[in-house]
Every structure is written in structure tokens, then in C-alpha cells.
């Protein structure tokens, strides 16, 4: 169980670094714009802002999910 926890912890660190790099290198205006805004697209193609917003959303959700799983597994190890 400890090995599984360490693998999850390593994956969480990688996801966190990806999230930080995405926000840092794209700027807060692009990455943190949210997915609820109405945007016009050219011939149905998603713009780079749409792509960055979607990747940021999925990276953030996966990080949150990974932290919940780590907490559950960590509490199972203690018992």
C-alpha cells in the first residue's frame, strides 16, 4: 500500500508542476479565463485561448481528484 501511495504522490507532483507551468507561461489572463465565456470561433476551430482554458480546467480537476485519492490512501495506511 505504501508503494501505491508513493506512485500516486509522484503523479500528483507531476500534475502540480504541469499546472504551475501552464499558468506561469501562459499568463493568468489566458489560463484562468474560465470556460463559461462566450467566444467566437473561426470556422468552428477552437482558438488557443479555448485550448488553454480547457487544459487548465482538466489539469486542475485532475489535481484535485488526485489529492482526494491521496488523502484516502494516506488515511488507510495509518490505520
LINFEN-V506091 format. One record per helix or strand of 2 or more residues. SS is the DSSP state (@ for helix, = for strand). FROM is the first residue (numbers start at 0). TO is the last residue. Records with the same first field share a line. If there is no record, write none. Layout:
SS = FROM-TO ; FROM-TO
//
This chain:
@ = 1-25 ; 27-30 ; 47-77
//
